[in-house]
Amino acid sequence: MSTIQDPQSATKIFSLYGAANTPKPVADEVQDRFLKLLVTQMKNQDPLNPLDNAQVTTQLAQISTVNGIEKLNANIQAMASSFNAGQSLQAATMIGKDVLVPGSMLQLTGGSGIFGLELPHAADQVKVTIHDASGRAMQVMDLGAKPAGSLALTWDGMTTDGAAATDGVYSVSVSALRGDQKIDAKTLAFGSVQGVSQGSQGVQLNVGTLGPVGLTDVKQIF
């Protein structure tokens, strides 16, 4: 079994090893402590029972792994920071834009309101119901067949009895069928991007009364 007998030679080897691998400050501190302990252990080893080369190699491999993980973490953090900065810049260009995002609110202004739908699959029959604040159905829109994807729609403010609805906040619900199978269709609300913020959940768009919305939740931009 081969062993390391000369602690002075080992000290030189580990000094070169430490110089050849210059990690981030945290990893450097860990490596320094490790090498100091290892060299001290070698200097004070029992001459009759010296350290095994395999043990030393294993310990070196362990510290090398720690250094690699530290470097990888640092690189990932740098990439994440760069990605967040890119997202913030992209989001800032959306201020003043109108968007469709998940939601059921419909704002009727001047006898007109914009909303939307999102269909995961093509549908043979799509119906939209517009409700007032008390939940009463004001209008039912039979849209017929529609393809998969997001769809922008408008309501002219007319109710089922032919009267004009007053301006205000309404809600929208949707039902969709493909043959006899129900499709999980979603309603989309219309709003204007008024600002951008960075929080624990990443970049958020401030869409007025619709509140904060993530970039990935934007289905259409106008």
C-alpha positions in Angstrom: 0.0 0.0 0.0 1.5 3.4 -1.0 1.7 6.1 1.6 2.7 9.8 1.8 5.8 10.0 4.0 7.0 13.6 3.4 4.7 16.2 4.9 6.9 19.1 3.4 6.4 17.8 -0.1 2.7 17.4 0.6 2.6 21.0 1.7 4.0 22.1 -1.6 1.5 19.9 -3.5 -1.4 21.3 -1.7 -0.2 24.9 -2.0 0.0 24.4 -5.8 -3.4 22.8 -5.7 -4.9 25.8 -3.9 -3.3 28.3 -6.2 -4.5 26.4 -9.3 -8.1 26.4 -8.1 -9.2 29.9 -7.3 -12.9 29.8 -6.4 -15.3 32.4 -5.2 -14.6 33.9 -1.8 -16.8 31.5 0.2 -15.4 28.4 -1.5 -11.8 29.9 -1.0 -12.4 30.2 2.7 -13.6 26.6 2.9 -10.7 25.3 0.8 -8.1 27.2 3.0 -9.5 25.7 6.2 -9.6 22.2 4.6 -6.0 22.4 3.4 -4.7 23.7 6.7 -6.3 20.9 8.6 -5.1 18.3 6.1 -1.5 19.6 6.2 -1.6 19.8 10.0 -2.8 16.2 10.1 0.0 15.1 7.8 2.7 16.9 9.8 1.5 15.2 13.0 0.8 11.8 11.5 2.1 8.7 13.2 5.3 7.6 11.3 4.4 4.0 12.0 0.9 4.5 10.6 1.1 7.2 7.9 -1.8 8.5 5.9 -2.9 6.4 3.0 -2.7 8.1 -0.4 -6.2 6.9 -1.2 -7.6 8.7 1.9 -5.8 11.9 0.8 -7.1 11.6 -2.7 -10.6 11.1 -1.5 -10.5 14.2 0.7 -9.1 16.2 -2.2 -11.9 15.0 -4.4 -14.4 16.1 -1.7 -13.1 19.6 -1.5 -12.9 19.8 -5.3 -16.6 18.9 -5.4 -17.5 21.6 -2.8 -15.6 24.2 -4.9 -17.4 23.0 -8.1 -20.8 23.3 -6.4 -19.9 26.8 -5.1 -18.9 27.9 -8.6 -22.0 26.4 -10.1 -24.2 28.2 -7.5 -22.5 31.5 -8.3 -23.0 31.1 -12.0 -26.7 30.2 -11.5 -27.2 33.3 -9.4 -25.5 35.5 -12.0 -27.7 34.0 -14.7 -30.8 34.5 -12.6 -29.9 38.1 -12.0 -29.3 38.7 -15.7 -32.7 37.0 -16.5 -34.5 39.1 -14.0 -33.0 42.3 -15.4 -34.0 41.2 -18.9 -37.6 40.5 -17.7 -37.8 43.9 -16.0 -36.6 45.7 -19.2 -39.2 43.7 -21.2 -41.9 44.5 -18.7 -41.1 48.2 -18.7 -41.8 48.4 -22.5 -45.4 47.2 -21.8 -46.4 50.2 -19.6 -49.3 51.9 -21.3 -50.2 48.8 -23.3 -53.6 47.1 -23.1 -53.6 43.4 -22.2 -55.8 40.3 -21.7 -55.0 38.4 -18.5 -56.8 35.7 -16.6 -59.9 37.1 -14.9 -63.7 37.4 -15.1 -64.1 41.1 -14.7 -65.7 43.2 -17.5 -65.7 46.9 -17.4 -68.4 48.5 -19.5 -67.5 52.1 -20.4 -69.4 54.2 -22.9 -71.6 51.3 -23.9 -68.6 49.0 -24.8 -66.6 46.5 -22.9 -63.7 44.2 -23.9 -62.9 40.8 -22.5 -61.6 37.5 -23.8 -61.6 33.7 -23.7 -58.9 31.0 -23.7 -59.6 27.6 -25.1 -57.2 24.7 -24.5 -58.8 22.9 -27.4 -61.0 23.7 -30.4 -64.7 23.9 -29.4 -67.8 23.1 -31.4 -70.0 25.3 -29.2 -69.0 28.3 -27.0 -71.4 30.4 -24.9 -70.6 33.4 -22.8 -72.8 34.8 -20.1 -72.4 38.3 -18.8 -73.6 39.0 -15.2 -74.3 42.1 -13.2 -73.0 42.7 -9.7 -75.8 40.7 -8.2 -75.1 37.7 -10.4 -78.1 38.2 -12.7 -77.5 37.2 -16.3 -77.6 40.3 -18.5 -76.6 38.8 -21.9 -75.9 35.4 -23.3 -73.6 35.3 -26.4 -73.6 32.2 -28.5 -70.3 32.2 -30.3 -70.6 28.9 -32.1 -67.4 27.0 -32.9 -64.0 28.5 -32.0 -60.4 27.4 -32.4 -58.0 26.7 -29.6 -56.1 29.7 -28.2 -57.0 33.1 -26.8 -59.8 35.2 -28.3 -60.6 38.9 -27.7 -64.3 39.8 -27.7 -66.4 42.9 -27.1 -69.8 43.5 -25.6 -72.0 46.3 -26.9 -73.7 46.8 -23.6 -77.1 45.5 -24.8 -79.0 43.1 -22.5 -81.1 40.1 -23.6 -84.3 42.3 -23.4 -82.8 44.9 -25.8 -82.1 47.5 -23.2 -78.7 49.3 -22.8 -76.8 48.3 -19.7 -75.4 51.1 -17.5 -71.7 51.6 -17.4 -70.0 49.7 -14.6 -68.3 46.5 -13.6 -69.7 43.2 -14.8 -68.5 39.6 -14.7 -68.2 36.9 -17.4 -68.6 33.2 -17.4 -68.0 30.7 -20.3 -69.1 27.2 -21.2 -67.6 25.3 -24.1 -68.2 21.8 -25.6 -66.4 19.6 -28.0 -69.0 17.1 -29.1 -70.5 16.0 -25.7 -67.2 16.7 -23.8 -66.9 19.9 -21.7 -63.8 22.0 -22.3 -62.1 23.8 -19.5 -62.3 27.3 -21.1 -61.0 30.3 -19.1 -62.2 33.9 -19.2 -59.8 36.8 -19.7 -60.1 40.3 -18.4 -59.0 43.5 -20.2 -56.8 46.1 -18.6 -54.0 48.6 -19.1 -50.5 48.1 -17.7 -49.8 51.0 -15.4 -46.5 50.0 -13.9 -44.0 47.3 -13.2 -42.7 45.9 -9.9 -40.1 43.3 -8.8 -41.1 41.1 -5.9 -40.6 37.6 -4.4 -42.6 36.2 -7.3 -40.5 37.9 -10.0 -41.5 40.7 -12.3 -45.2 41.8 -11.9 -47.3 44.1 -14.1 -49.7 46.5 -12.4 -52.8 46.1 -14.4 -55.0 48.7 -12.7 -58.0 47.3 -10.9 -57.0 43.8 -12.0 -54.0 44.0 -9.7 -50.5 42.5 -10.1 -50.1 40.0 -13.0 -47.1 37.9 -14.0 -45.5 38.3 -17.4 -46.4 34.7 -18.3 -50.1 35.4 -17.5 -50.4 37.9 -20.4 -52.4 36.2 -23.2 -52.7 39.1 -25.6 -51.1 42.6 -26.0 -52.8 45.5 -27.8 
